[in-house]
Amino acid sequence: MGSRKLPSDRQVESLVPARMDRLPWTKFHWSVVVGLGVAWILDGLEIQIVASAGFQKSLDLSSSQVGLVASVYLIGEVVGAIVFGRLSDKLGRRKLFIITLIVYLAGSAVAGLSFSLWFLLIFRFVAGLGIGGEYAAINSAIDELIPSKYRGRIDIAINGTYWGGAALGAAANVFLLNENLFGANVGWRIAFFIGPVLGLGIIYLRRHIPESPRWLMTHGREEEAEKTVDGIERRVEEDGVQLEKVDPAKAITVTPSGSLPFLTIGRVFLRKYPKRAFVTLTMFVTQSFLYNAIFFTYALVLQNFYHTGSSVTQFYFFPFAIGNLIGPLVLGHLFDVWGRRKMIFLTYGLSGAVLAVSAVFFSIGALDATTQTIFWCVSFFFASAGASSAYLTASEVFPLELRSQAISYFFAIGQIAGSVAPLLYGSLVGEGTNRGPLTIGYFIGAGIMIFGGIVALIFGVDAERKSLEEIAEPLSAVGAEDGSTPKS
């Protein structure tokens, strides 16, 4: 029922993908979601804890040095995504989602023991390495283990949990940074240990998540792939599910190969799938720009234009985070029902449209801190689902052999492009005396998102409910092209 050798001693005919996609939703899939999905919660938690700058007073840092700590973490994410993304394609998903979590745990925990700026910078970079690697390895594993019927909603919902972690970090900071409860040199250190404590429990769960059978199939380990699927099917049948037989016509024939050279990867992106690369790049850059523009300056806007106190401003973050969290959970299933292109266009477009409307009201002084936050909540209710779909797109429209690397490269470019937004919008905020520059900035951000949605609508891929191998044929599939022949 699984894999069999063909006359060529290296060719393997396999039903592994079809067997995985025909599975119903069971406890096994919940274990994958819980065990792997925590990566985004940890990232949101880390960003929010550092954004609070509770360590500034304790370590005697300037505002620019606090910003440097945040930047070093983001740089670590980019490096980690690229390095561990390639290793995930080469060594396997399971090894990497264990290694990256350990790297993160060590970096974050040791950072909580920091006694100087240089020490903190080193281990914030290490924590960033781990989280960046998580993005690449985890998205790949999730998409390869989740049945095609549920892949869109699950991937989008999991990516959206970043904001659950951010809300958790903000809530923790309310107590841990209260000097009436914890000393100035104690509370922020405890905050840095929240993620590692959660991560220790997740390591146990991940030990029981198998390697991606799809990855095994394309790397010459077809017998192990078949045994892995056998084990998954047994777990499913133990839950009382009667599995249907798989049509032999759905088998895929592959010739296992090793790590791909960079030249081949370049040909896949630039010659075989140039439109897909353009769509993915556009989605990552546009959502990263908007998020960094608003997220890193919302406190400045509230304080400079609406004159909220710094102690009060943090409470406006909670509805902002909740809107971002709920959006993917509510809208995620529509990406499987209505389709990828339509939903990406709608989420990107509506988020931009709401932001543009808020810019009009902002320009005439018709908003206060509460109504401004409501507009942000509505805009990012849609933007969060759209941003999550960028990771889904990168992980399903390119061949299996470079799936992790595809995520890592586009994530890295998006992060780099989006890094200019906080500086730009911070300068537009100024001292809060002139609404004109920021109004223009909001219109620019809205236009960028709408542009991203239009690009996806025109050039995107209808990947909903399709097998990953149907969306993008593995490079190891017999008769597959290596990227030298243009496609789309």
N, C-alpha and C positions, 0 to 999 in steps of 0.2 A: 504493500500500500504506500510505501514511502519512496525510497530511491533504489535505482538499479544501474549497474554498469552497462555501458553500451560497447559495441565492438572495439571502438577506440578506447585504449586502456585508461584514458583520462576523462572521457566524457561520462556524465552522469545524468540520467533522467530522473527527475525528482517531482514528487507531489507535495513537498513540504509547504510551499506558499499556499497552495489550494487548501491543504488540511488546516493551516492556521486561520485562513480567512473564513472558513465555513463554521468555525466554533461559535457557539452562542456566548452571551456574557455570563461569566461565572465568578466564583470566589477567586479563582486564579488571576483573572484580570484585575480584580480589586487589589490583589496583593501587588501586582505590577504598578498600579496607579499610586498606591500608598508608598510602596518602597522606592519608587523612582521619582514620583512627583514632588517630593519634599525639596528638591534642589531649588525650585523657584521660591519656595517659602523661605529658605535659608538666605537666598540672595536679597529678597525684600527686607528681611530682618537685618541683614548686615548693612545695607545701604541706609536704613532708617536710624540704626544705632550710631553709625558714624556721622550721619547728617546732624544729629543732636549735639555733637561736639562736646560731650560730657567730659572728655579727657583734656580739653583745652586748658582749663585752669590747673588741673593736677600736674600736667607736664609743662606748663608755662609756655604755651604755643601762641603764635600770632594767628590772625584770621587767614593769612595766606598759607601758613603752615598747615592749618586745618584743611584748607582746600587741597593742599598737596597730598595729604593722607587719603582723601577721597579719590584724587586723580590716580595715585599709585595703585589703588585697588582696581580701578577701571582698566588701567594698563595691564595689570595682572590677569584680568578676565580675558582681554584680547589675546595676550600671549598664551594663556592656558587653553583657550579655545582652539587656536591654531595648532599648538603642539600636541595636545591630547586628542584633538579631532583626527589628526593623521594617525596617531597611535591606535585610536578606536577602530579605524578602518583596517589597520594592519594586524592588530593583536586581538581584536574582539571587543564587543560592547561590555560584557560582564567584567572582564579584568579592569577596564577603564572606569566603569561606574563605581567600582570598589576603590580603586586607587585615587580617583579624583575626590571622593568623599573624605578619604583619610587625609589627603593633602589639605583640604579645606579645614577639617577638624583641627589639625595640628596648627595651621596658620592662625586661625581665629583664636584658639585657646591660648597660644603663646603670646599673641598680641595683647591679650588681657593682662599679661604680666609686665607690660612695657614700663620702662623706667626713663626712656628718652625718646626723642623724635626718630633717630636713626633706627632704633630697635623696632619701634612701631611701624615704620615704613617698610622694613624688610618683611615683617610677618603679615602686614596687610597685603603686600604684593603676593605672598605665598597663598593667603586665603583667596585672593582673586584668581590665582592660577587654578585652584581647585574648582571654584564655581564656574569659571570659564570652560574648563574641561567638562564639567557636568552638563552644560548646555548642549555640547556637541554629542557626547556619548548617550545622554539620557533621551534626547529627542529621537535619536536613531533607534535605540532599543524599544522605546514605546511604540513607535510606528511599525516596527517589525514584529512586535508581539501582539498588538491589538488588531482584532478582525477589521476588515475594510469597512464594514457597515458602521462601526463606531469610531473609526480612527479620527475623523475631523473633530467631533465634539469633545473627545477625550483629550486630544492634544491641545486644543484651544483652552479647555477648562483648566488643565494642569498648568499651562503657561500663565494663565490669569491668576493663579494662586500666589504669584509674586506679591500681590497687593495684600493678601492675607498675612504674609510674613511682615510686610511693611506696617500694617496696622498692629500686629503683635509687637513689633519693635517700638512703635510709638506708645502703645499702652504700657509696655515695660518701662520706658523712659520716664513716664509720668511719675512712677514710684521710685525707680532706681536713681533718678537724678534729683530727687527731692532730698535736700541736705538735712531736713528735719528727720528723715528716716535713715539715710545712709550718708556716711562721710563723703566729702568731695573726691577723695582718692579711692573710694570703695565701690560706689554704685555703678560707675561706668565699666569697671572691671567685671563685675557680676554680669552686666549686660553682654559683654563679649563672650561669656561662657554659655549663654542661652542656646545659641546655634549648635555648638559642639555637644551639649547635653542631648538635644534633639537628635543630632546626627548619630550618636552612639546607639540609640535605639533603632535607627534606620539601617545601620550596618547589619544588624541581626536579620532584618527583613530581607535585605538585598542578598544575603547569603543563600536564600532559598529561591531566588529568581534565576532561571536558567539563561545560558547564553542564547543569543538570537539564532534560531535554527536556520534562518535565511543566511546569516553571515557564515555559519558553519558549512552550509551547502555550497557556497561559492568559494570556499577556501580549502577544498579537498578533504573535508571531514564529514562526508555524506552519511556515514554510518552513525556518527555521533548526532548529526542533525535529526536523523530518523528516530533514534532512541530518545532524544529530547522531546520530539513531538509525541512519541508514544507515551512518555511520562506525563505530558500536559493533558493528553486525551484521557489518560487514566484518572487524573485528578478531576477532570470535568465529569466523567462518567460516574465517579464516586459521589457526585452531587445529584445523581439521579437523572442525568441528561442522556438521552439516546442519540448518538451521533449518526448522521447520515453518511453513506458511502460517498467517496469522492470520485468524480468522473475522471477516468484515466486520460481523457483528452486534454485535461487541464495541466498535465505534466509539463515541466520546463526542462530543457536539456542544457547543461552548463559544462564548461571546461574550466575547472578551478584554476585560479592563478594567484600570484602573490601581490605584493604592494604595487600600486600604480605609480609610474614615474610622473613627475610634475608636467612634462610635456603632454602626456596623454590627458591628464586632468584639464590642462588648458584647452586642448582640442575639444573636449566634451563641453566645456562652458562656452567657448567662443565659436565653434564650428557646428557641433552637433545640436546643441540646445541654446543658441544665442538669445532667442526670445524669452525662454524660461529664465536665463541668467539676468536679462534686463528687468523682467518683472520682479524677480526675487530681490535684486539689488535695489530697485526703486522702493519696494515695500519696506526693506530694512532701513534705508536712509531716511525716508519720509517719516516713518513712525518714531525713529530714534530722535530726529530733529525736533519734532513736536513735543515728545515726552520730556526731553532734556530742557527744552525752552520753558515749558510750564512748570514742571516738577521742581526744578532747581531755583525758580524765581517766584513761586507762589507766595512764599513768606514775605519777600521783599514787596510784592504788590500789595498784600494785605496791610503791611506795616506802613508803607510810604504813601499809598493812596487812600487807604481806609483807616489808617491810624490805630490799628489793633496793637495791643501790647505784645511783646515777645512771648510772654507766658500764656497769652490767650491764643496766639496764632497757631500753636501746635494742635489745638483742639479742632481747628478747621480742617486739619489733615484727615481726620477720621472719616467724615462723609466722602471726601475726595477718594480715599482708599477703598471705601465700601463700594462706590460707584464703579471703580476699576475692577473690583473683585466680582461683582454681580454680573457685569456685562458679558464676560465669556461664559459664565454658568448659564445665563438665560438664553443667549444667542447661539451658543456653540452647536446645538443640534441642527440649527438651520443651515449650517455649512454642509451637513450631510444630506439635508432634505431639499433645500432650495439650490444648493450648489456653491462651489468655491467662488467662482468669478462674480456671481451676483452678490454674494454676501460680503466679499472683500470690497466691492464697489460701494455697497450700501453703508458698511461700517466706516470705511475711510471717508466717504462722501458726507455722511450725516455728522460725523465728528467735526469735519471741517466747516460744514454749514452752521452748526450750533456755535462754534467758536467765532465765526464771522458775525453772527447775530449779536453775540455778547460784545464783540468789538464795537459795534454801533452804539449799544447802550452804554458801554464803558466810555466812549468818546464824548458823550453828552452828559456824563455824570449822573446817569439814571440808576446806577447800581450802588449797593452797599456791600459790606464784606460777606453777608449771608447770601444775597442774590448772586454775587460774583461766584461764590463757591458752588451754588446750585447750577449755574451755567457750566462750570468746569465739570461737575459731577455728571451732567447729562452728556456733555461732549465726550468725556473719557469713558462713559458707559459703552459707547460705540467704539471709541478708539482702542480700548483695551482688547476687545474681541478682534479688531483688525490687526493690532500689533501681534497678538498671539498667532494669528493666521500666517504671519510672515515666517515664523519658525516652522509651522506646518508645511507651508509651501516649499521651503528650502529642503525639508526632510523627505518629501514625497515625489518631487518632480525630477530628481536626478537619480542615476543608477546606484544600486546598492553599494557597489564597491567604493564609492566616494561620498556616501551620504553624510557621514560625520564631518568630512572635510568641507562639503558644501555648506553645511550649517555654520561651521567655524569661520570660513572665509567671509561669508556675507554678514555674519554677526560682527566680525571684526571691522569690516568696512563701515557698517552702520554705526557702530560705536564711535569710530574715528570721525565720521561725518557729523554725527550728532553732538560731538564734544564741543563744537563751536557755538552751539545754541545758548548754553548758560552765559557765556561771556557776552554774546551779542545782546541777548534779552536783558541781562543785568545792566548793560549800558543804556538800553532803551528805557528801563525803569527810572534810572537816574535818582534824583532826590524826591520824585513824586510830585513835581511842580508842573509838568507838562505832559498831558495825556496823548498828544499827537504821535510821538515816536512809537510808543508801545501799541497804540491803536494800529498803526501801519504794520508793526511786527505781528500782531494777532491776525491781520488779514493775510500776511505772507504765510504764516503757519497754517492757516485754514486752506489757502490755495495749494500749498505743498501736499497736504493730505488728500484734497480732492483730486489733484493730479495723480497721486499714487493709486487711488481707486479707479480712475479712468484707465490707467495703464494696465491694471490687473483685469479689468473688464474686457479690454480689447485683445490683449496678448496672453491672458492667463490660461490655465489648463483646467478642464472639467475633470477633476480627480476624484470627485465624490463617489463613494461606494465601489471604487475600483481597486483591484489588486495593485500593490506597488509595482509588480513586474509588468502589469498591463500599462501603467502610467509611464514607466521608464524601464525599458528592457535592460537587465543586467549586462554589463560589458562582457561578462564571462559566458553569456548565453551563446549557444552555437549559432553562428550566422550573424551575430550582433556586430555592429560597426564600432570602431574605436574612436569615432569623433571626427574622422577625416572627411566624412560626407555630411554636408549641412542638413539639419532637420529644422527643429523649431524650439 
